[in-house]
Amino acid sequence: MDKIAIIVAKLRKEKNWSQTDLANQSSVSREMISKYERGIAIPSVDAAKKIADAFGVSLDYLVGEGINASFDKKTLQRLQEIEGMNSEFKGHLFSIIDSVIRDYKTQQAYSS
């Protein structure tokens, strides 16, 4: 089965959407959503963009390819904003992020 078929079905189920719900959110027909999920058809770039937008993910994420494939749109937007910061602000932000990651890993280690 094609990656996009698996990813579309997974995202739809995570949102507890029916194929009709996704069709309504994306303006792509329910019949085509069904074909994409079964791997019978591959969405056009336009249809894939509409589906990605409905889920709030990037096209890379939807098709499971590229450097940004594991990031949703909010994460990508945040990364772009961080890239625009000067090094002092980045340093402060990374210190906070590092602390949160350390605390999370510690919590996970003790809960295992």
Secondary structure, 3 states (H helix, E strand, C coil): CCHHHHHHHHHHHHCCCCHHHHHHHHCCCHHHHHHHHHCCCCCCHHHHHHHHHHHCECHHHHHCCCCCCCCEHHHHHHHHHHHCCCHHHHHHHHHHHHHHHHHHHHHHHHHC
